[in-house]
Amino acid sequence: MTGYYDIVLGLIPVALLGITAALTFVGISLTAAVPIGALASMAIIGHAMFVNTPTGASEDVQSNSARPPFNAD
């Protein structure tokens, strides 16, 4: 099952390379296209970190509270 963060991890290089290639194909210089593609990738990362925050880890710990913690000793 593909989750939100799997899609985000796939979209980061696609946005960087795809937008850079598309802008270069349209006629924008490579030195201008790369920062624009990087800004799109940064926007995707920022959305994943701050807008749709990962909260699954804390919920999993609370749901497994009936089980005692593992002791490695």
Gaussian input, Z-matrix of N, CA and C with variables (Angstrom, degrees):
# hf/3-21g

backbone

0 1
 N
 C     1     B1
 C     2     B2     1     A1
 N     3     B3     2     A2     1     D1
 C     4     B4     3     A3     2     D2
 C     5     B5     4     A4     3     D3
 N     6     B6     5     A5     4     D4
 C     7     B7     6     A6     5     D5
 C     8     B8     7     A7     6     D6
 N     9     B9     8     A8     7     D7
 C    10    B10     9     A9     8     D8
 C    11    B11    10    A10     9     D9
 N    12    B12    11    A11    10    D10
 C    13    B13    12    A12    11    D11
 C    14    B14    13    A13    12    D12
 N    15    B15    14    A14    13    D13
 C    16    B16    15    A15    14    D14
 C    17    B17    16    A16    15    D15
 N    18    B18    17    A17    16    D16
 C    19    B19    18    A18    17    D17
 C    20    B20    19    A19    18    D18
 N    21    B21    20    A20    19    D19
 C    22    B22    21    A21    20    D20
 C    23    B23    22    A22    21    D21
 N    24    B24    23    A23    22    D22
 C    25    B25    24    A24    23    D23
 C    26    B26    25    A25    24    D24
 N    27    B27    26    A26    25    D25
 C    28    B28    27    A27    26    D26
 C    29    B29    28    A28    27    D27
 N    30    B30    29    A29    28    D28
 C    31    B31    30    A30    29    D29
 C    32    B32    31    A31    30    D30
 N    33    B33    32    A32    31    D31
 C    34    B34    33    A33    32    D32
 C    35    B35    34    A34    33    D33
 N    36    B36    35    A35    34    D34
 C    37    B37    36    A36    35    D35
 C    38    B38    37    A37    36    D36
 N    39    B39    38    A38    37    D37
 C    40    B40    39    A39    38    D38
 C    41    B41    40    A40    39    D39
 N    42    B42    41    A41    40    D40
 C    43    B43    42    A42    41    D41
 C    44    B44    43    A43    42    D42
 N    45    B45    44    A44    43    D43
 C    46    B46    45    A45    44    D44
 C    47    B47    46    A46    45    D45
 N    48    B48    47    A47    46    D46
 C    49    B49    48    A48    47    D47
 C    50    B50    49    A49    48    D48
 N    51    B51    50    A50    49    D49
 C    52    B52    51    A51    50    D50
 C    53    B53    52    A52    51    D51
 N    54    B54    53    A53    52    D52
 C    55    B55    54    A54    53    D53
 C    56    B56    55    A55    54    D54
 N    57    B57    56    A56    55    D55
 C    58    B58    57    A57    56    D56
 C    59    B59    58    A58    57    D57
 N    60    B60    59    A59    58    D58
 C    61    B61    60    A60    59    D59
 C    62    B62    61    A61    60    D60
 N    63    B63    62    A62    61    D61
 C    64    B64    63    A63    62    D62
 C    65    B65    64    A64    63    D63
 N    66    B66    65    A65    64    D64
 C    67    B67    66    A66    65    D65
 C    68    B68    67    A67    66    D66
 N    69    B69    68    A68    67    D67
 C    70    B70    69    A69    68    D68
 C    71    B71    70    A70    69    D69
 N    72    B72    71    A71    70    D70
 C    73    B73    72    A72    71    D71
 C    74    B74    73    A73    72    D72
 N    75    B75    74    A74    73    D73
 C    76    B76    75    A75    74    D74
 C    77    B77    76    A76    75    D75
 N    78    B78    77    A77    76    D76
 C    79    B79    78    A78    77    D77
 C    80    B80    79    A79    78    D78
 N    81    B81    80    A80    79    D79
 C    82    B82    81    A81    80    D80
 C    83    B83    82    A82    81    D81
 N    84    B84    83    A83    82    D82
 C    85    B85    84    A84    83    D83
 C    86    B86    85    A85    84    D84
 N    87    B87    86    A86    85    D85
 C    88    B88    87    A87    86    D86
 C    89    B89    88    A88    87    D87
 N    90    B90    89    A89    88    D88
 C    91    B91    90    A90    89    D89
 C    92    B92    91    A91    90    D90
 N    93    B93    92    A92    91    D91
 C    94    B94    93    A93    92    D92
 C    95    B95    94    A94    93    D93
 N    96    B96    95    A95    94    D94
 C    97    B97    96    A96    95    D95
 C    98    B98    97    A97    96    D96
 N    99    B99    98    A98    97    D97
 C   100   B100    99    A99    98    D98
 C   101   B101   100   A100    99    D99
 N   102   B102   101   A101   100   D100
 C   103   B103   102   A102   101   D101
 C   104   B104   103   A103   102   D102
 N   105   B105   104   A104   103   D103
 C   106   B106   105   A105   104   D104
 C   107   B107   106   A106   105   D105
 N   108   B108   107   A107   106   D106
 C   109   B109   108   A108   107   D107
 C   110   B110   109   A109   108   D108
 N   111   B111   110   A110   109   D109
 C   112   B112   111   A111   110   D110
 C   113   B113   112   A112   111   D111
 N   114   B114   113   A113   112   D112
 C   115   B115   114   A114   113   D113
 C   116   B116   115   A115   114   D114
 N   117   B117   116   A116   115   D115
 C   118   B118   117   A117   116   D116
 C   119   B119   118   A118   117   D117
 N   120   B120   119   A119   118   D118
 C   121   B121   120   A120   119   D119
 C   122   B122   121   A121   120   D120
 N   123   B123   122   A122   121   D121
 C   124   B124   123   A123   122   D122
 C   125   B125   124   A124   123   D123
 N   126   B126   125   A125   124   D124
 C   127   B127   126   A126   125   D125
 C   128   B128   127   A127   126   D126
 N   129   B129   128   A128   127   D127
 C   130   B130   129   A129   128   D128
 C   131   B131   130   A130   129   D129
 N   132   B132   131   A131   130   D130
 C   133   B133   132   A132   131   D131
 C   134   B134   133   A133   132   D132
 N   135   B135   134   A134   133   D133
 C   136   B136   135   A135   134   D134
 C   137   B137   136   A136   135   D135
 N   138   B138   137   A137   136   D136
 C   139   B139   138   A138   137   D137
 C   140   B140   139   A139   138   D138
 N   141   B141   140   A140   139   D139
 C   142   B142   141   A141   140   D140
 C   143   B143   142   A142   141   D141
 N   144   B144   143   A143   142   D142
 C   145   B145   144   A144   143   D143
 C   146   B146   145   A145   144   D144
 N   147   B147   146   A146   145   D145
 C   148   B148   147   A147   146   D146
 C   149   B149   148   A148   147   D147
 N   150   B150   149   A149   148   D148
 C   151   B151   150   A150   149   D149
 C   152   B152   151   A151   150   D150
 N   153   B153   152   A152   151   D151
 C   154   B154   153   A153   152   D152
 C   155   B155   154   A154   153   D153
 N   156   B156   155   A155   154   D154
 C   157   B157   156   A156   155   D155
 C   158   B158   157   A157   156   D156
 N   159   B159   158   A158   157   D157
 C   160   B160   159   A159   158   D158
 C   161   B161   160   A160   159   D159
 N   162   B162   161   A161   160   D160
 C   163   B163   162   A162   161   D161
 C   164   B164   163   A163   162   D162
 N   165   B165   164   A164   163   D163
 C   166   B166   165   A165   164   D164
 C   167   B167   166   A166   165   D165
 N   168   B168   167   A167   166   D166
 C   169   B169   168   A168   167   D167
 C   170   B170   169   A169   168   D168
 N   171   B171   170   A170   169   D169
 C   172   B172   171   A171   170   D170
 C   173   B173   172   A172   171   D171
 N   174   B174   173   A173   172   D172
 C   175   B175   174   A174   173   D173
 C   176   B176   175   A175   174   D174
 N   177   B177   176   A176   175   D175
 C   178   B178   177   A177   176   D176
 C   179   B179   178   A178   177   D177
 N   180   B180   179   A179   178   D178
 C   181   B181   180   A180   179   D179
 C   182   B182   181   A181   180   D180
 N   183   B183   182   A182   181   D181
 C   184   B184   183   A183   182   D182
 C   185   B185   184   A184   183   D183
 N   186   B186   185   A185   184   D184
 C   187   B187   186   A186   185   D185
 C   188   B188   187   A187   186   D186
 N   189   B189   188   A188   187   D187
 C   190   B190   189   A189   188   D188
 C   191   B191   190   A190   189   D189
 N   192   B192   191   A191   190   D190
 C   193   B193   192   A192   191   D191
 C   194   B194   193   A193   192   D192
 N   195   B195   194   A194   193   D193
 C   196   B196   195   A195   194   D194
 C   197   B197   196   A196   195   D195
 N   198   B198   197   A197   196   D196
 C   199   B199   198   A198   197   D197
 C   200   B200   199   A199   198   D198
 N   201   B201   200   A200   199   D199
 C   202   B202   201   A201   200   D200
 C   203   B203   202   A202   201   D201
 N   204   B204   203   A203   202   D202
 C   205   B205   204   A204   203   D203
 C   206   B206   205   A205   204   D204
 N   207   B207   206   A206   205   D205
 C   208   B208   207   A207   206   D206
 C   209   B209   208   A208   207   D207
 N   210   B210   209   A209   208   D208
 C   211   B211   210   A210   209   D209
 C   212   B212   211   A211   210   D210
 N   213   B213   212   A212   211   D211
 C   214   B214   213   A213   212   D212
 C   215   B215   214   A214   213   D213
 N   216   B216   215   A215   214   D214
 C   217   B217   216   A216   215   D215
 C   218   B218   217   A217   216   D216

   B1=1.4405
   B2=1.5269
   B3=1.2943
   B4=1.4532
   B5=1.5227
   B6=1.3368
   B7=1.4492
   B8=1.5147
   B9=1.3074
   B10=1.4617
   B11=1.5261
   B12=1.3076
   B13=1.4588
   B14=1.5235
   B15=1.3195
   B16=1.4597
   B17=1.5294
   B18=1.3192
   B19=1.4631
   B20=1.5218
   B21=1.3348
   B22=1.4627
   B23=1.5262
   B24=1.3253
   B25=1.4622
   B26=1.5210
   B27=1.3078
   B28=1.4545
   B29=1.5169
   B30=1.3327
   B31=1.4608
   B32=1.5238
   B33=1.3126
   B34=1.4672
   B35=1.5320
   B36=1.3229
   B37=1.4725
   B38=1.5277
   B39=1.3444
   B40=1.4628
   B41=1.5225
   B42=1.3346
   B43=1.4628
   B44=1.5194
   B45=1.3176
   B46=1.4585
   B47=1.5248
   B48=1.3175
   B49=1.4618
   B50=1.5261
   B51=1.3189
   B52=1.4614
   B53=1.5109
   B54=1.3072
   B55=1.4682
   B56=1.5170
   B57=1.3210
   B58=1.4686
   B59=1.5218
   B60=1.3211
   B61=1.4651
   B62=1.5255
   B63=1.3249
   B64=1.4644
   B65=1.5274
   B66=1.3136
   B67=1.4622
   B68=1.5261
   B69=1.3167
   B70=1.4595
   B71=1.5265
   B72=1.3287
   B73=1.4623
   B74=1.5204
   B75=1.3385
   B76=1.4601
   B77=1.5303
   B78=1.3181
   B79=1.4538
   B80=1.5158
   B81=1.3224
   B82=1.4595
   B83=1.5277
   B84=1.3056
   B85=1.4687
   B86=1.5289
   B87=1.3132
   B88=1.4641
   B89=1.5245
   B90=1.3343
   B91=1.4669
   B92=1.5210
   B93=1.3056
   B94=1.4648
   B95=1.5275
   B96=1.3334
   B97=1.4598
   B98=1.5246
   B99=1.3211
   B100=1.4710
   B101=1.5290
   B102=1.3412
   B103=1.4705
   B104=1.5254
   B105=1.3205
   B106=1.4647
   B107=1.5289
   B108=1.3257
   B109=1.4610
   B110=1.5219
   B111=1.3299
   B112=1.4656
   B113=1.5246
   B114=1.3229
   B115=1.4664
   B116=1.5308
   B117=1.3305
   B118=1.4622
   B119=1.5330
   B120=1.3188
   B121=1.4666
   B122=1.5238
   B123=1.3209
   B124=1.4640
   B125=1.5213
   B126=1.3239
   B127=1.4618
   B128=1.5249
   B129=1.3225
   B130=1.4678
   B131=1.5268
   B132=1.3174
   B133=1.4669
   B134=1.5195
   B135=1.3317
   B136=1.4657
   B137=1.5114
   B138=1.3241
   B139=1.4648
   B140=1.5240
   B141=1.3275
   B142=1.4647
   B143=1.5238
   B144=1.3311
   B145=1.4682
   B146=1.5232
   B147=1.3354
   B148=1.4519
   B149=1.5250
   B150=1.3191
   B151=1.4620
   B152=1.5183
   B153=1.3127
   B154=1.4669
   B155=1.5290
   B156=1.3080
   B157=1.4596
   B158=1.5289
   B159=1.3323
   B160=1.4675
   B161=1.5281
   B162=1.3198
   B163=1.4587
   B164=1.5172
   B165=1.3174
   B166=1.4589
   B167=1.5140
   B168=1.3217
   B169=1.4655
   B170=1.5206
   B171=1.3030
   B172=1.4604
   B173=1.5199
   B174=1.3361
   B175=1.4586
   B176=1.5258
   B177=1.3516
   B178=1.4622
   B179=1.5205
   B180=1.3111
   B181=1.4578
   B182=1.5225
   B183=1.3146
   B184=1.4547
   B185=1.5259
   B186=1.3234
   B187=1.4537
   B188=1.5278
   B189=1.3285
   B190=1.4591
   B191=1.5273
   B192=1.3151
   B193=1.4549
   B194=1.5272
   B195=1.3328
   B196=1.4578
   B197=1.5271
   B198=1.3057
   B199=1.4440
   B200=1.5298
   B201=1.3314
   B202=1.4753
   B203=1.5181
   B204=1.3190
   B205=1.4568
   B206=1.5280
   B207=1.3092
   B208=1.4674
   B209=1.5093
   B210=1.3215
   B211=1.4466
   B212=1.5152
   B213=1.3329
   B214=1.4667
   B215=1.5259
   B216=1.3062
   B217=1.4692
   B218=1.4621
   A1=109.10
   A2=115.75
   A3=121.12
   A4=109.22
   A5=115.30
   A6=120.54
   A7=111.92
   A8=114.82
   A9=121.79
   A10=111.46
   A11=117.29
   A12=120.38
   A13=112.01
   A14=118.49
   A15=120.64
   A16=110.38
   A17=115.83
   A18=120.41
   A19=110.48
   A20=116.88
   A21=120.55
   A22=110.17
   A23=117.33
   A24=120.12
   A25=111.96
   A26=117.61
   A27=120.39
   A28=112.93
   A29=116.75
   A30=120.26
   A31=113.50
   A32=118.30
   A33=120.23
   A34=111.03
   A35=120.73
   A36=118.31
   A37=112.87
   A38=117.13
   A39=119.53
   A40=110.20
   A41=116.69
   A42=119.78
   A43=110.84
   A44=117.12
   A45=119.85
   A46=111.45
   A47=116.61
   A48=119.93
   A49=112.28
   A50=116.97
   A51=120.51
   A52=112.94
   A53=117.22
   A54=120.36
   A55=110.37
   A56=116.71
   A57=119.90
   A58=110.74
   A59=117.24
   A60=120.53
   A61=111.25
   A62=117.48
   A63=120.40
   A64=111.11
   A65=116.41
   A66=119.07
   A67=111.56
   A68=117.42
   A69=120.60
   A70=110.52
   A71=116.43
   A72=120.97
   A73=111.64
   A74=117.06
   A75=121.62
   A76=111.04
   A77=116.81
   A78=119.16
   A79=114.67
   A80=117.55
   A81=120.94
   A82=108.16
   A83=116.29
   A84=119.57
   A85=110.60
   A86=115.06
   A87=121.02
   A88=111.55
   A89=116.99
   A90=119.73
   A91=112.41
   A92=118.36
   A93=121.59
   A94=111.30
   A95=117.56
   A96=121.61
   A97=112.39
   A98=117.35
   A99=120.40
   A100=111.71
   A101=120.47
   A102=118.69
   A103=113.60
   A104=117.31
   A105=119.45
   A106=110.02
   A107=117.51
   A108=121.05
   A109=112.02
   A110=115.71
   A111=119.69
   A112=111.19
   A113=117.62
   A114=120.35
   A115=111.50
   A116=116.24
   A117=119.61
   A118=110.69
   A119=117.12
   A120=120.37
   A121=111.20
   A122=116.16
   A123=120.05
   A124=111.33
   A125=117.31
   A126=120.47
   A127=111.17
   A128=116.92
   A129=120.69
   A130=110.19
   A131=116.98
   A132=120.90
   A133=110.34
   A134=116.86
   A135=120.59
   A136=112.32
   A137=117.00
   A138=119.60
   A139=110.55
   A140=116.32
   A141=119.91
   A142=111.79
   A143=117.35
   A144=119.87
   A145=113.18
   A146=117.25
   A147=119.30
   A148=114.59
   A149=119.20
   A150=120.96
   A151=110.38
   A152=116.71
   A153=122.20
   A154=107.70
   A155=116.01
   A156=121.71
   A157=111.80
   A158=116.45
   A159=119.39
   A160=110.47
   A161=116.77
   A162=120.87
   A163=112.06
   A164=118.82
   A165=122.22
   A166=114.22
   A167=119.07
   A168=120.89
   A169=111.55
   A170=118.13
   A171=119.80
   A172=111.06
   A173=118.10
   A174=120.66
   A175=111.17
   A176=117.14
   A177=120.36
   A178=111.00
   A179=118.03
   A180=121.60
   A181=109.85
   A182=117.73
   A183=120.93
   A184=111.12
   A185=118.92
   A186=120.58
   A187=111.99
   A188=118.09
   A189=121.95
   A190=112.04
   A191=118.40
   A192=121.37
   A193=112.90
   A194=119.34
   A195=121.51
   A196=111.26
   A197=117.41
   A198=122.01
   A199=109.37
   A200=118.70
   A201=119.39
   A202=111.43
   A203=118.98
   A204=121.15
   A205=110.88
   A206=116.07
   A207=121.91
   A208=110.17
   A209=117.39
   A210=122.18
   A211=108.88
   A212=116.48
   A213=120.97
   A214=113.11
   A215=118.32
   A216=120.12
   A217=112.43
   D1=127.61
   D2=-178.63
   D3=-89.10
   D4=122.37
   D5=179.52
   D6=-97.76
   D7=178.64
   D8=-178.52
   D9=-59.12
   D10=-44.12
   D11=-175.68
   D12=-74.54
   D13=-25.35
   D14=171.79
   D15=-65.89
   D16=-41.76
   D17=177.81
   D18=-65.66
   D19=-40.69
   D20=178.79
   D21=-61.75
   D22=-43.98
   D23=179.68
   D24=-63.83
   D25=-30.62
   D26=176.55
   D27=-78.31
   D28=-32.33
   D29=-177.54
   D30=-76.00
   D31=-23.18
   D32=-177.73
   D33=-60.80
   D34=-56.03
   D35=178.60
   D36=-69.78
   D37=-31.26
   D38=178.83
   D39=-63.49
   D40=-42.89
   D41=178.89
   D42=-66.70
   D43=-44.57
   D44=-178.46
   D45=-62.84
   D46=-51.74
   D47=-176.55
   D48=-76.80
   D49=-40.11
   D50=-177.02
   D51=-68.00
   D52=-46.02
   D53=179.36
   D54=-67.52
   D55=-40.07
   D56=177.26
   D57=-61.65
   D58=-45.47
   D59=179.74
   D60=-65.98
   D61=-41.84
   D62=-179.41
   D63=-64.50
   D64=-43.50
   D65=179.82
   D66=-68.26
   D67=-35.58
   D68=176.41
   D69=-66.76
   D70=-38.64
   D71=178.52
   D72=-65.56
   D73=-34.63
   D74=179.93
   D75=-71.43
   D76=-27.31
   D77=177.34
   D78=128.28
   D79=0.76
   D80=177.18
   D81=-78.90
   D82=140.67
   D83=-177.31
   D84=-64.17
   D85=155.54
   D86=-178.44
   D87=-63.32
   D88=-35.12
   D89=-179.65
   D90=-69.88
   D91=-18.32
   D92=174.67
   D93=-95.91
   D94=-30.20
   D95=-176.31
   D96=-74.38
   D97=-36.22
   D98=-178.45
   D99=-63.44
   D100=-47.23
   D101=177.85
   D102=-63.53
   D103=-32.67
   D104=178.11
   D105=-68.01
   D106=-42.43
   D107=175.62
   D108=-64.02
   D109=-37.17
   D110=177.95
   D111=-67.39
   D112=-36.49
   D113=177.18
   D114=-64.39
   D115=-38.26
   D116=176.66
   D117=-65.12
   D118=-41.02
   D119=177.36
   D120=-65.19
   D121=-39.78
   D122=177.94
   D123=-65.42
   D124=-34.88
   D125=177.29
   D126=-65.46
   D127=-39.09
   D128=177.44
   D129=-65.53
   D130=-43.29
   D131=178.80
   D132=-64.31
   D133=-43.59
   D134=179.30
   D135=-62.56
   D136=-38.11
   D137=177.73
   D138=-64.79
   D139=-41.30
   D140=-179.06
   D141=-69.03
   D142=-30.96
   D143=-176.73
   D144=-86.95
   D145=-37.51
   D146=-169.70
   D147=-114.07
   D148=-30.43
   D149=-179.17
   D150=-89.10
   D151=-50.69
   D152=179.20
   D153=-110.94
   D154=75.41
   D155=-171.45
   D156=-68.94
   D157=145.23
   D158=177.48
   D159=-76.80
   D160=114.20
   D161=-179.36
   D162=-118.25
   D163=5.07
   D164=-175.97
   D165=-65.44
   D166=-32.01
   D167=-176.15
   D168=-67.36
   D169=-42.77
   D170=-178.92
   D171=-70.94
   D172=-32.32
   D173=177.71
   D174=-69.83
   D175=-36.92
   D176=179.17
   D177=-65.98
   D178=-38.08
   D179=179.69
   D180=-65.56
   D181=-40.49
   D182=-179.64
   D183=-70.34
   D184=-35.68
   D185=-178.25
   D186=-73.33
   D187=-24.54
   D188=179.59
   D189=-97.87
   D190=21.13
   D191=-175.80
   D192=-70.32
   D193=-17.23
   D194=179.51
   D195=-72.49
   D196=-23.77
   D197=179.79
   D198=-87.40
   D199=134.84
   D200=179.18
   D201=-68.47
   D202=153.04
   D203=-179.61
   D204=-65.76
   D205=151.52
   D206=-179.83
   D207=-77.38
   D208=131.43
   D209=178.49
   D210=-106.95
   D211=118.76
   D212=-175.90
   D213=-81.36
   D214=-8.18
   D215=-177.75
   D216=-79.61

